[in-house]
Amino acid sequence: MSKFPNLTLFGGGAIGFVALATIAVNFADRFVAEMPERADTVPLKIFESPEPEVAEAPGGILVGAANASDGAGANYGLGRAALPEEIAAWNVDVRPDGSGLPEGSGDVFTGEQVFVEKCAACHGDFAEGIDNWPKLAGGDGTLADEDPLKTVGSYWPYLSTVWDYVHRSMPFGAAQTLTADETYAITAYILYSNYIVEDDFTLSHENFLEVEMPNADGFIVDDRAETEYSIWRTEPCMENCKDSVEITMRATVLDVTPEEEGTEEASMDAPAEETVVEEAATEAPAAEEAPVETAALDPALVADGEKVFKKCKSCHQVGDGAKNRTGPMLNGIVGHPVGAVDGFKYSKAMAEAGEGGLVWTEEELKAFLAKPRDYMNGTKMSFSGLRKDEDLDAIVEYLKSFAAE
Amino acid sequence: MSDTFQGKGTSRRAFLRGGVAAAAGAVAAGTASANSPDPLITEVQDWASGLGAGVDEVPYGLPIEFESDVIRRNVEWLTADTISSINFTPIHALDGTITPQGCAFERHHSGAIELKKEDYRLMINGLVDTPLVFTYEDLERFPRENHVYFCECAANTGMEWAGAQLNGAQFTHGMIHNMEYSGVTLRTLLNEAGLGAAGDLEDKWVYVEGADASSNGRSIPMEKALDDVLVAFKANGEALRKEHGYPVRLVVPGWEGNMWVKWLRRVEVMDGPVESREETSKYTDTLADGTSRKWTWVMDAKSVITSPSPQMPIKHGHGPLVITGMAWSGHGKIARVDVSKDGGITWETARLGADGANKALTRFYLDTEWNGEDWLLQARAMDETGYVQPTKAQLREVRGENSIYHNNCIQTWHVKPNGEAENVEVS
């Protein structure tokens, strides 16, 4: 659709990266915290007080002594001291010098297993990325090309960023569920996918800084002050600024702009569609499908289920116009044969279970969603499961509220 | 001029509500004169006779149904998923400077979460004298400030680097909003925890993160943290919306929107940057030679004409026309905005709706006449530092076409004789 298909501005959650950086470079860079030159701003006086304790730093930045405050002076006695356990729970960032890394290790082979189970639904078995989801491998040497491929291997300057991000924010929809060892293993596998380590490699807190990321030296600190501001701070031209002007490109030729929504025509159409859906729904039980329980739904439970479904939304759609995404669309799933949503490519395990006659009754669905991979060894679904019975009841009630189309 | 840019390409998109054909008919009208009395005046209308809605009908109001097309929109092909994605403010349909929260763009990395005030905690830790935990109530007991600031995503206009692509100001420039924030300065909170333990502050940083699954952590130099960064809990007078970080977000004036961490849960004082995912693999600007700029925080001066524009064709025929748009700069105040109708050959200075405000949107107007000419409309902002908004060619000369972020080039709309406007690139 886009003429610039690789202009992916917002990857879902990318992992990744790799590097050329030596330990020394990583380490040094952390402390080279100089500010970009900011010729435009007058040095800021940070603290205004009758006798400001102010020292001019070499960089021209004026910083006040620690206990100075803005005006009124200091402390309000608000808040409470953070407990060590609380700090430990939240202070999990990992930095280029490896500080913040917990003890642990993981090898490429284990990493592949964990990756296929928990990451591959979006990032692909080989970290090659599915659809618009981030590619984590490849792209070596493409950064100066017309369409650079920025991956962990080709772009990310610090390995710490991979570990930190995977551990903190992945998998998408189940963040902060990976153990330290799993994170080391996934990181090792991503490195392997980028040909940065061999298949017998084990990554640990001890050898973490030995990994060299290919693009570690590929970054410079913002230099706009020298390369741009000095040129563009001029008196602008007002007349005869150029000889002629021609249109060189038009957006309508590409035709990638979304059609406007919210117009009167669109809202007029909606009720008609709903009617059709309802009719289809009432017909469905008469067909050969397994009978769906027709008992009235519990609205409160459906509402609870809608909240629980947030955990599922990144991969599954329900409702009007629901389509297969990373996972199959789920309209009418309760009572539906397993592995049989049109057009979805199931794991072998799921497809075979369906061929064997398994049906998603409420009980089967709850058993699956409680521990997906225990229930269906080999499923592509990376979701770790719903622990609470009330969540299982709610999600099934919610799914029952979406009839087959 | 019209020889050099004839409107060859016809838009394949139907115009909003078919207004343009009617406008074309009205073009010849000139000064209006009525041949027959207007029934809207001569006949008693329903609304002038019957009754309207009571005060108990809408406890919290939404815009009237006739404005139902003034909404955020997203571009489906841009991202893999709408949960980690962005939508666009309908800037083409707004005026003034304040963006209503309900149509201000959203950008989430793991979706907009629902976090109650009672469940909210903010931790200050790291190189501080006493690591602290604040509740939401605690924050409301510190001295409070109000400031209006723009928040622009670093990727605003990012789809236009390689050429004119999206046909509407909403899509080319809509990753921006401008609100009045109420909150506590980050400086106040850092001083409450005490910065003695940090020693020399000149090379120190703060790392800020959110409570959502992405956490979206970013490192900010201490100089900025102690300057004008706000920990905000109200916008435009009311609580932040869920999608903008309810109950508490960070406001980092003039700097790229990604640093305005939503659902702010932790501020750590550090002796170096974390080099998180959002400040290495994303939000870094790759140059033509393959090296990339990092720490490109400031949003340079920029402007765009919001009307006329592709979503706002001229429907009223020839004669008086108000050209309007908005300008902003992360370096401070907007000093001046110039407008060109001929693609940058000649310029005239627009009228500012009000004096430029620090790191906030400025509205500009050019009160002019249009008589069916082809126009190549452009706006060019200047800020108080003397920085002049560059052309796309100037930007490309320095950065190439792969920077993705921080595209603040001059935008061109081709206004055609029938009043339509199209996003074009010019020589």
Interface residues (C-beta under 8 A of the other chain):
Chain A: M1 S2 K3 F4 L7 T8 L9 F10 G11 G12 G13 A14 G16 F17 D29 R30 F31 A33 E34 M35 P36 R38 D40 T41 L44 I46 F47 A57 P58 G59 I61 V63 G64 A66 N67 A68 S69 D70 A72 A74 N75 Y76 L78 G79 R80 A81 A82 E86 I87 W90 N91 D93 V94 R95 P96 D97 C122 D131 N132 W133 L143 A144 E146 D147 P148 K150 V152 Y155 W156 P157 Y158 S160 T161 D164 Y165 R168 S169 F172 G173 A175 Q176 G218 F219 I220 V221 D222 D223 R224 T227 E228 Y229 I231 W232 R233 T234 P236 C237 M238 E239 N240 C241 K242 S244 V245 E246 I247 T248 M249 R250 A251 T252 V253 L254 D255 V256 T257 P258 E259 E260 E261 G262 T263 E264 S267 K310 K313 S314 R325
Chain B: M1 T4 F5 G9 T10 S11 R12 R13 L16 R17 S68 D69 I71 R73 N74 V75 E76 W77 L78 T79 A80 D81 I83 S84 S85 I86 R107 H109 S110 G111 M123 I124 N125 G126 D129 T130 P131 L132 V133 F134 T135 D138 R141 F142 P143 A155 G158 M159 W161 A162 G163 A164 Q165 L166 N167 G168 F171 T185 R187 T188 N191 E192 A193 G194 L195 G196 A197 A198 D200 L201 E202 D203 K204 W205 Y207 E209 A213 S214 S215 G217 P221 M222 E223 L226 D227 R265 R266 E268 M270 D271 G272 P273 V274 E275 S276 R277 T280 S281 K282 T284 T286 A288 D289 G290 T291 S292 R293 K294 W295 T296 W297 V298 D300 P310 Q311 H331 G332 D338 D342 G343 G344 I345 T346 W347 E348 L376 R380 M382 T385 G386 Y387 V388 Q389 P390 Q394 V398 E401 N402 I404 H414 E422 N423 V424 E425 V426 S427
